[in-house]
Amino acid sequence: MAIELETARQHLLDSVQCCDPERCKLVNCWDRILAEDIVADSDYPPFDRSLLDGYAVISMEVERATPKQPVVLEQIDYIPAGSIGRHAITQGQAVRIMTGAPIPAGASGIVRLEDTKCAGTQVAILAAVNPAKNISRRGDDFAQGEVLLRRGKRLNAGAMGLLAMFGQAEPLVYRRPRVGILSTGSEIIGIAQALAPGKIRNSNNFMLQAQVFEAGGEPILLGEIKDDTKLICDVLQAAPACDLYITTGGASVGDYDLMGQVFDRLGIKAMFNRVTMKPGMQVLAGIWGHSLLVGLSGNPAAASVSFEVLVQPVLRKIAGHDKLLRPMIKAVLKTDLRGTSTTRRFVWGRCNQGLSSWEATPLAYQRGGILKSLVSANALIVIAPGTPKLLAGSEVDVMLLRE
């Protein structure tokens, strides 16, 4: 039974929950998903600090300073970063200060080092200073009680630095969902094996491994197995416990397409076995115990499309992401796009932002079994059912594959 893509995706989303949270050492948290809001427990910066190397002064005293008429002050202290001043500034005084050091009491401005000339304990100020410049005030970046990061945030480099800044040594993150990946087909051999007539190497496992990593999962490669219902069931039943199992091959109708038989043998009731989309129409999905089992086409590019538009949002939900779907934009075709179909099509493409709009270029190789387009693709061009040939300059919907 073929169902609409959105319906199939919703069935899968409704059948899963996000993983349990766990404490994780910050050093291992890159690319993990936060399971709690992070709130500032203090102001940052925690004190007024200098933004550059120079001299702390009373701003009003140097407001008329110029190279020809400098204001001469007495240096009474020196404050490197990590130290605090020993003296408060009063009239006629200045303090040498380094970037990041606390502003001494009494100072209202920082004159950069380049605008000064020092002779012994005397420092000549050669330029006026704006009191609002060169000082970072306490709480300028974050105020105590401010939400720094929201639950569901994927931890990038900036977020990692922010967690460290506020002493989050073991933030609460979601466990990475485990995803078992199995390729089926008597024509499939291991990647280290020599090719023989009628055989092809197993590219699907490694392609999907990368896609699972990118979606926030932990892939577990289960290898390849020939077209044998019992052997396929044996491999799945012996596999490590996973939140999601993905198979490729055996999902369409034919004498050697066995995933339907595998579902029957494992006691799985299929939610659907076809989705109205091209490529990747053959998708079989069902609940197996506490896990989800999804059978995709054996054609690599078709399997990859099915993963992107159907499985990837489901895996992102299990992983705890706050955003499940890829960004959708409008773009202008750079070249003609031939062909028509009664089913919605997904075409591999290159998308970039032009001077006035996004621009999309369909890639030349689109057949389901060819990976060539995937190497260059950063988008899927979405073509509605029944759309005739599209000419260059036509507006199209595009799913961006890079965040």
C-alpha positions in Angstrom: 0.0 0.0 0.0 1.5 3.3 -1.1 0.9 6.4 1.2 1.9 10.0 1.0 5.3 11.0 2.2 4.0 13.3 5.0 1.7 10.6 6.2 4.5 8.0 6.3 6.8 10.3 8.1 4.2 11.2 10.7 3.5 7.4 11.3 7.2 7.0 12.0 7.5 10.1 14.2 4.5 9.0 16.2 6.1 5.6 16.9 9.3 6.9 18.5 10.5 8.8 21.5 13.8 10.6 22.2 16.5 8.7 24.0 17.0 9.0 27.8 19.4 11.8 28.9 22.8 11.2 30.4 25.6 13.2 32.0 28.6 13.4 29.7 32.0 15.0 30.3 32.3 18.2 28.3 35.3 17.0 26.4 33.1 14.3 24.8 30.0 16.6 24.2 30.8 18.0 20.8 27.8 17.4 18.4 25.7 16.0 21.2 22.1 17.3 21.9 21.4 19.2 25.1 18.7 17.6 27.3 18.3 20.7 29.6 18.3 24.4 29.4 21.6 26.0 30.5 21.1 29.1 32.6 23.9 31.6 33.6 24.7 31.2 37.3 26.6 34.6 37.2 27.1 37.6 35.2 29.6 37.5 32.3 32.0 39.1 32.3 32.0 38.8 36.1 33.7 42.2 36.5 34.4 45.3 34.4 37.4 44.5 32.3 39.7 46.2 29.7 39.2 45.3 26.1 42.8 46.2 25.1 46.3 47.0 26.4 46.6 50.6 27.6 46.1 52.9 30.5 43.1 53.2 32.8 42.3 56.9 33.4 39.6 59.3 34.6 38.1 60.2 31.2 37.3 63.8 32.0 40.9 64.5 32.7 42.0 63.5 29.2 39.0 64.8 27.1 41.2 67.5 25.5 44.4 65.5 25.0 46.1 65.6 21.6 49.6 64.7 20.4 50.5 68.4 20.5 48.9 69.0 23.9 49.2 65.8 25.8 47.9 65.3 29.3 50.7 63.9 31.6 49.7 61.6 34.4 51.5 59.6 37.0 51.5 55.8 36.6 50.7 54.3 40.1 50.0 50.6 39.3 50.2 47.9 36.7 47.4 45.3 36.3 48.1 42.2 34.1 45.3 39.9 33.1 44.4 37.6 36.0 45.4 40.2 38.7 43.5 42.9 40.5 44.6 46.5 41.1 46.2 47.5 44.4 45.2 51.2 44.2 42.2 53.3 43.3 42.8 56.0 40.7 42.5 59.7 41.8 43.0 62.9 39.9 46.3 63.1 37.9 46.9 59.3 38.0 46.8 56.4 35.5 47.2 52.6 35.8 48.9 50.5 33.1 46.4 47.7 32.3 46.4 44.6 30.0 43.6 43.1 27.9 41.1 41.3 30.2 42.3 42.7 33.5 39.7 44.2 35.9 39.2 48.0 35.7 40.7 49.7 38.9 38.4 51.7 41.1 38.0 55.3 40.1 38.8 54.7 36.4 36.2 55.6 33.8 38.1 54.9 30.5 41.0 53.1 28.9 43.4 54.8 26.5 45.0 52.4 24.1 48.7 51.9 24.4 49.3 53.4 20.9 47.9 56.7 22.1 50.4 57.1 25.0 54.1 57.8 25.6 55.8 56.6 28.7 58.9 58.1 30.5 59.7 56.6 33.8 56.6 56.9 36.0 55.1 59.6 33.8 52.7 58.7 31.0 51.7 61.2 28.4 48.1 60.8 27.0 48.0 61.8 23.4 44.3 61.2 22.6 40.9 61.6 24.4 39.0 58.5 25.4 35.3 57.8 25.1 34.1 56.3 28.4 31.9 53.9 26.6 34.7 52.4 24.6 37.4 49.9 25.5 35.7 48.7 28.7 33.5 45.5 28.8 31.1 46.0 31.7 30.0 43.3 34.1 27.1 41.3 32.5 27.6 42.8 29.0 27.6 39.4 27.4 25.3 37.5 29.8 23.3 38.4 32.9 22.8 36.0 35.8 19.6 34.0 35.2 19.7 34.4 31.4 19.1 31.2 29.4 22.3 30.5 27.5 21.4 27.4 25.5 18.0 25.7 25.1 17.2 22.0 25.4 17.5 20.4 21.9 20.5 22.5 20.9 23.2 20.7 19.0 26.5 21.5 20.6 28.8 23.2 18.1 32.1 24.9 18.9 30.5 28.1 20.2 28.2 26.2 22.5 31.1 24.1 23.8 33.0 27.2 24.7 29.9 28.7 26.4 29.4 25.6 28.5 33.1 25.7 29.6 32.7 29.4 30.3 30.0 28.7 32.9 31.6 25.6 34.4 29.4 23.0 32.9 31.8 20.1 33.2 29.2 17.4 32.7 26.1 18.8 30.9 23.0 16.7 30.5 22.7 15.4 26.9 20.6 12.8 25.2 22.1 9.4 24.6 23.0 8.9 20.9 20.5 6.6 19.3 22.0 3.3 18.1 21.2 2.5 14.5 21.9 -1.0 13.0 22.5 -1.0 9.3 22.3 -4.2 7.2 22.6 -4.6 3.4 20.8 -7.5 1.8 21.3 -9.0 -1.7 23.1 -12.0 -3.1 25.0 -9.6 -5.4 26.5 -7.7 -2.5 30.0 -8.4 -1.3 32.3 -6.8 1.3 34.3 -3.7 0.4 37.6 -5.6 0.7 36.6 -8.4 -1.5 37.7 -8.7 -5.2 34.9 -8.2 -7.7 33.5 -11.2 -9.5 31.0 -11.4 -12.3 27.5 -10.2 -11.1 28.8 -8.8 -7.8 29.0 -5.3 -6.4 30.6 -4.0 -3.3 28.5 -2.9 -0.3 28.4 0.9 -0.6 25.0 1.4 1.2 26.3 0.6 4.7 29.0 3.3 4.6 26.8 5.9 2.9 24.1 5.4 5.5 26.7 5.3 8.3 27.7 8.9 7.3 24.0 10.0 7.2 23.3 8.5 10.6 26.3 10.2 12.1 25.2 13.5 10.6 21.7 13.1 12.1 23.1 12.5 15.5 23.0 8.7 15.7 25.6 6.0 16.5 25.7 3.6 13.5 26.4 -0.1 13.9 27.3 -1.8 10.7 25.8 -5.3 10.5 27.5 -6.1 7.2 25.9 -7.7 4.2 23.8 -10.9 3.8 22.5 -12.8 0.8 18.9 -13.1 -0.2 17.8 -15.6 2.4 14.9 -14.9 4.7 16.2 -17.0 7.6 19.7 -15.6 7.4 18.4 -12.0 7.4 16.3 -12.8 10.4 19.2 -14.5 12.2 21.5 -11.5 11.6 18.9 -9.0 12.9 18.0 -11.1 15.9 21.7 -11.5 16.8 22.4 -7.8 16.3 23.1 -5.5 19.3 20.1 -3.7 20.8 19.3 -0.6 18.6 16.7 2.1 18.6 16.4 1.8 14.9 17.3 -0.8 12.3 17.8 0.0 8.6 18.0 -2.5 5.9 18.7 -1.9 2.2 17.5 -4.3 -0.6 14.6 -6.6 -0.8 12.0 -3.8 -0.2 10.2 -3.9 -3.6 8.0 -6.5 -5.3 9.9 -9.5 -6.9 10.9 -13.1 -6.4 14.0 -12.1 -4.4 12.6 -9.1 -2.5 12.4 -10.7 0.9 11.9 -8.0 3.5 8.1 -8.5 3.5 8.8 -12.2 4.4 11.3 -11.0 7.0 8.6 -8.8 8.6 6.2 -11.8 8.7 8.8 -14.1 10.2 9.7 -11.5 12.9 6.0 -10.8 13.6 6.2 -7.2 12.5 3.0 -5.5 11.2 4.0 -3.2 8.4 2.9 0.4 8.6 3.3 0.8 4.9 5.4 -0.7 2.1 5.4 2.1 -0.5 5.6 5.9 -0.3 4.6 8.2 -3.1 8.0 9.6 -4.0 10.7 9.0 -6.6 13.3 7.8 -6.2 13.0 5.6 -3.1 9.3 4.6 -3.4 10.0 1.2 -1.9 10.0 1.6 1.9 8.8 -0.9 4.4 8.5 0.1 8.0 7.2 -1.4 11.2 7.7 -1.7 15.0 9.9 -4.6 16.1 9.7 -4.9 19.9 11.0 -1.5 21.3 12.7 -0.6 18.0 11.8 0.7 14.6 12.7 -1.4 11.5 12.8 0.4 8.1 13.6 -1.4 4.9 14.9 0.8 2.1 15.6 0.3 -1.6 18.9 -1.4 -2.5 19.7 1.4 -5.0 22.2 3.6 -3.2 20.9 7.0 -4.3 17.3 5.9 -3.8 18.1 4.7 -0.3 19.9 8.0 0.4 16.8 10.0 -0.7 14.5 7.9 1.4 16.8 8.4 4.4 16.9 12.1 4.0 13.2 12.8 3.6 11.7 10.0 5.7 14.2 8.4 8.1 16.4 11.4 9.0 13.7 13.4 10.8 12.7 10.3 12.8 16.3 9.8 13.9 16.6 13.4 14.8 13.6 13.1 17.1 15.1 10.0 18.8 18.3 11.9 19.2 16.5 14.8 20.9 16.9 17.5 18.2 14.8 20.6 18.5 14.4 20.8 14.7 13.4 17.7 12.9 13.1 18.8 9.2 15.6 20.1 6.8 15.3 23.8 5.8 13.1 24.4 2.8 13.7 27.4 0.5 12.7 28.8 -2.9 15.3 28.8 -5.6 15.7 29.6 -9.3 16.8 26.9 -11.6 20.1 27.6 -13.4 19.5 25.0 -16.1 16.5 23.2 -17.6 15.1 20.2 -15.7 13.5 17.6 -17.9 11.1 14.8 -17.2 7.7 14.5 -15.6 6.1 12.1 -13.2 2.8 11.5 -11.5 4.7 11.2 -8.2 6.6 13.8 -6.4 10.3 13.7 -7.4 13.5 14.6 -5.5 16.4 15.6 -7.7 20.0 15.9 -6.5 21.3 19.4 -6.9 23.8 22.1 -6.0 22.3 25.2 -4.4 24.0 28.5 -3.6 22.9 32.0 -2.7 23.1 34.4 -5.7 23.0 38.1 -5.7 19.2 38.3 -5.4 18.0 34.8 -4.8 19.0 31.2 -4.2 20.0 29.3 -7.3 19.8 25.6 -7.9 21.5 23.4 -10.5 20.2 19.9 -11.1 23.1 17.4 -11.2 23.5 15.3 -14.3 23.3 11.7 -12.9 20.0 11.0 -11.2 19.3 7.3 -11.6 18.7 5.4 -8.4 21.8 3.3 -8.5 24.3 6.0 -9.2 26.2 7.8 -6.4 28.0 10.3 -8.6 25.5 13.0 -7.9 25.6 12.5 -4.2 29.3 13.5 -4.0 28.5 17.0 -5.2 24.9 17.5 -3.9 24.1 19.8 -1.1 20.4 20.0 -1.8 17.3 18.1 -3.1 15.2 19.9 -5.6 11.5 19.0 -5.0 9.3 18.6 -8.0 5.5 18.4 -7.6 3.5 15.6 -9.3 2.6 16.3 -12.9 5.0 19.2 -13.3 6.1 19.5 -17.0 9.6 20.2 -18.1 11.0 23.2 -16.1 13.1 25.8 -17.9 16.0 27.7 -16.5 14.7 30.6 -14.5 11.8 28.6 -13.0 11.2 28.8 -9.3 11.4 25.5 -7.4 11.3 24.2 -3.9 14.6 23.1 -2.5 15.5 21.1 0.6 18.9 22.1 1.9 21.1 19.2 3.1 23.7 21.3 4.9 22.7 23.3 7.9 
